[in-house]
Amino acid sequence: MAGLLLAAGGGRRLGGRPKALLDHRGRPLVEHAARALRDGGCHPVHIVLGAAAGSVRERADLSAYGISENPDWAQGMGSSLRVGLAALAGSRADAVVVSLVDQPGIGAAAVARVVAAYEGGTSLASAAYDGRRGHPVLFGADRWPDIAATAEGDRGARAYLRQHADALTLVECSDIAEPYDIDTPEDLHRLE
């Protein structure tokens, strides 16, 4: 079970502060998000960087993870998802759990619960919060080519998930995680 952390955004609504570098418990947010995937049962864990990738590499300890840089990060999450899936294509992983760097309320317990929903190469599962689909999301390896082909803009795999809603397993995680995003300066109070 591979883990894929999308951490390429430039933090436009945060005044250009890349979310990967936001301080959380004394370390860059990207470290916490990658550790949640690893501790939740994902190996290997791959991180897609973009905005300020050099600074992220300098400040964060990412030595335990694979890293790709998305030169087209400004085009949105879809391009980062494609880069990450391509990087994992040769990993022999049966599935991938995709998480976002800007959701520090989602930890290893939620990742582990989503990992447990794996049933085979066509698996499709998502954390849910009070019945609403959220992150992390699990994609069986058989689905990766179609997901990559449809991932674009800031929507990532949203259209694919909507088209395949009948195959999607929702995994309730509201008792162990909080799906808030760090998007604006008003959200920064959620970081410790």
Backbone torsions as a table, in degrees:
resi	resn	phi	psi	omega
1	MET	NA	108.9	178.4
2	ALA	-82.6	158.0	172.6
3	GLY	-118.1	142.2	179.0
4	LEU	-131.2	118.5	179.6
5	LEU	-106.8	120.4	177.4
6	LEU	-91.5	112.4	-172.7
7	ALA	-137.9	37.7	-172.6
8	ALA	-99.1	-13.2	-172.2
9	GLY	-62.9	151.3	-177.3
10	GLY	-91.6	-2.2	179.0
11	GLY	64.8	43.8	-178.5
12	ARG	-52.5	-44.9	-179.0
13	ARG	-77.2	-6.6	175.3
14	LEU	-102.2	20.4	179.4
15	GLY	75.0	26.5	178.4
16	GLY	83.6	18.5	176.0
17	ARG	-91.2	110.3	179.9
18	PRO	-57.5	132.5	-176.3
19	LYS	-62.7	-32.7	-179.1
20	ALA	-58.1	-28.4	-176.0
21	LEU	-96.3	-1.4	178.2
22	LEU	-60.7	140.1	-178.2
23	ASP	-79.1	129.8	178.5
24	HIS	-141.6	114.2	-178.7
25	ARG	56.0	37.5	174.2
26	GLY	84.5	2.0	-179.5
27	ARG	-136.7	160.8	177.2
28	PRO	-61.0	141.8	-177.2
29	LEU	-55.0	-33.7	-179.5
30	VAL	-59.4	-34.1	178.9
31	GLU	-65.2	-43.2	-179.5
32	HIS	-64.6	-43.8	-178.0
33	ALA	-66.4	-41.0	178.6
34	ALA	-66.3	-40.2	179.4
35	ARG	-64.9	-35.7	178.1
36	ALA	-61.5	-40.1	177.1
37	LEU	-65.5	-47.7	-178.8
38	ARG	-61.9	-49.5	-177.3
39	ASP	-70.0	-18.7	177.1
40	GLY	-84.9	-1.1	175.1
41	GLY	111.3	12.8	-179.2
42	CYS	-97.7	133.7	174.6
43	HIS	-159.3	122.9	3.7
44	PRO	-78.1	165.4	171.4
45	VAL	-111.9	130.2	-179.0
46	HIS	-120.6	138.1	-178.0
47	ILE	-117.2	133.3	174.5
48	VAL	-104.1	117.1	177.5
49	LEU	-103.2	163.2	178.1
50	GLY	-153.0	-89.9	179.8
51	ALA	-59.4	132.2	176.7
52	ALA	54.2	36.0	-176.7
53	ALA	-56.6	-39.8	179.1
54	GLY	-62.4	-42.4	178.4
55	SER	-67.0	-37.9	178.3
56	VAL	-63.6	-45.1	179.2
57	ARG	-61.4	-36.8	-179.2
58	GLU	-71.6	-43.0	-172.2
59	ARG	-88.5	-29.4	-175.1
60	ALA	-101.8	144.5	174.3
61	ASP	-88.3	99.6	-178.5
62	LEU	-116.5	22.2	-173.7
63	SER	-63.7	-20.8	-178.4
64	ALA	-89.0	3.0	-171.4
65	TYR	-126.7	154.2	169.8
66	GLY	-78.6	148.6	-178.1
67	ILE	-135.5	136.9	169.8
68	SER	-125.2	150.8	173.9
69	GLU	-109.3	133.5	178.5
70	ASN	-99.7	105.2	-179.9
71	PRO	-67.2	-19.0	-179.0
72	ASP	-102.9	26.7	-174.6
73	TRP	-54.7	-32.4	-177.4
74	ALA	-66.8	-15.4	178.2
75	GLN	-76.6	-11.7	175.7
76	GLY	117.0	176.1	-174.8
77	MET	-59.3	-32.1	-179.0
78	GLY	-57.5	-42.6	-179.7
79	SER	-67.2	-35.5	177.4
80	SER	-68.8	-37.6	177.1
81	LEU	-62.3	-43.1	178.4
82	ARG	-62.3	-44.6	179.0
83	VAL	-60.3	-44.9	-178.2
84	GLY	-66.2	-43.2	179.1
85	LEU	-65.3	-37.9	177.5
86	ALA	-64.0	-39.7	179.9
87	ALA	-66.0	-32.7	-178.4
88	LEU	-88.1	-8.1	-175.3
89	ALA	-55.9	-33.9	-179.1
90	GLY	-94.6	9.0	-174.4
91	SER	-82.3	-10.5	-176.0
92	ARG	65.2	18.4	175.8
93	ALA	-71.1	144.3	178.2
94	ASP	-83.6	-20.8	-178.6
95	ALA	-162.0	168.4	176.6
96	VAL	-134.5	141.9	171.5
97	VAL	-106.4	120.6	-177.0
98	VAL	-101.6	130.7	179.8
99	SER	-132.0	161.9	-178.6
100	LEU	-112.3	141.5	-175.4
101	VAL	-66.5	-24.2	-171.8
102	ASP	-94.4	24.0	179.6
103	GLN	-125.6	72.2	-176.5
104	PRO	-67.8	-11.2	177.9
105	GLY	-80.8	-2.9	178.6
106	ILE	-106.6	114.0	-176.2
107	GLY	-114.4	-164.4	-175.4
108	ALA	-61.1	-33.5	-178.5
109	ALA	-62.9	-42.0	178.0
110	ALA	-68.2	-40.8	177.7
111	VAL	-59.0	-47.9	-179.0
112	ALA	-60.2	-38.2	-180.0
113	ARG	-66.4	-40.1	177.9
114	VAL	-69.4	-41.2	176.9
115	VAL	-55.3	-39.4	-177.9
116	ALA	-65.9	-14.4	179.2
117	ALA	-83.0	-4.1	-179.6
118	TYR	-63.3	131.4	179.7
119	GLU	-130.1	-5.1	-178.9
120	GLY	154.9	-176.9	-174.5
121	GLY	-61.4	-20.0	178.4
122	THR	-101.6	10.3	-179.1
123	SER	-55.9	144.5	176.4
124	LEU	-146.8	112.8	-176.4
125	ALA	-142.7	155.8	-178.9
126	SER	-147.4	142.8	168.9
127	ALA	-62.3	148.9	176.6
128	ALA	-131.6	148.6	-179.5
129	TYR	-127.9	108.8	-173.7
130	ASP	53.2	41.9	176.2
131	GLY	85.3	-4.7	-179.1
132	ARG	-100.9	132.3	-178.8
133	ARG	-60.7	139.4	177.8
134	GLY	-150.6	-153.4	179.8
135	HIS	-112.1	156.1	1.0
136	PRO	-77.1	166.7	-178.6
137	VAL	-124.8	139.7	179.0
138	LEU	-109.2	130.4	176.5
139	PHE	-122.2	119.6	171.4
140	GLY	-62.3	147.6	-174.0
141	ALA	-59.2	-29.2	179.0
142	ASP	-64.0	-21.2	-177.6
143	ARG	-91.3	-13.2	-173.0
144	TRP	-55.9	-45.7	-178.8
145	PRO	-59.5	-43.2	-179.4
146	ASP	-69.0	-36.1	178.0
147	ILE	-65.8	-45.9	179.4
148	ALA	-60.9	-37.4	-178.4
149	ALA	-68.4	-24.4	-177.2
150	THR	-107.1	-6.2	-177.6
151	ALA	-76.9	119.5	177.6
152	GLU	-153.3	160.3	178.5
153	GLY	56.9	-153.9	-178.8
154	ASP	-85.0	4.6	-177.1
155	ARG	-91.1	-15.2	178.8
156	GLY	56.6	-120.7	-177.8
157	ALA	-98.7	13.1	-175.4
158	ARG	-55.9	-45.5	-179.2
159	ALA	-64.2	-41.0	178.9
160	TYR	-62.1	-44.8	179.9
161	LEU	-63.1	-39.0	178.2
162	ARG	-65.4	-42.4	-179.4
163	GLN	-67.4	-25.2	-177.0
164	HIS	-115.4	31.5	-177.1
165	ALA	-58.9	-30.8	-179.3
166	ASP	-68.4	-21.6	179.8
167	ALA	-98.2	-6.1	-174.3
168	LEU	-82.8	126.4	174.1
169	THR	-93.8	121.7	176.1
170	LEU	-90.2	130.5	-177.5
171	VAL	-114.9	105.5	-175.4
172	GLU	-63.9	126.7	-177.6
173	CYS	-130.8	7.8	-175.7
174	SER	-64.6	-17.9	178.6
175	ASP	-82.8	-12.4	-176.5
176	ILE	-128.4	-2.5	-177.2
177	ALA	-152.3	161.6	176.2
178	GLU	-126.1	125.1	-171.6
179	PRO	-89.6	23.9	-178.7
180	TYR	-68.0	153.4	176.3
181	ASP	-105.9	153.0	169.3
182	ILE	-100.0	96.9	-175.3
183	ASP	-115.5	-33.7	-174.0
184	THR	-128.5	166.0	177.2
185	PRO	-55.6	-29.8	179.1
186	GLU	-67.0	-20.6	-179.8
187	ASP	-84.9	-13.9	-172.8
188	LEU	-63.1	-22.4	179.4
189	HIS	-63.3	-17.6	179.9
190	ARG	-76.4	-14.1	177.2
191	LEU	-83.9	144.3	-178.4
192	GLU	-104.2	NA	NA
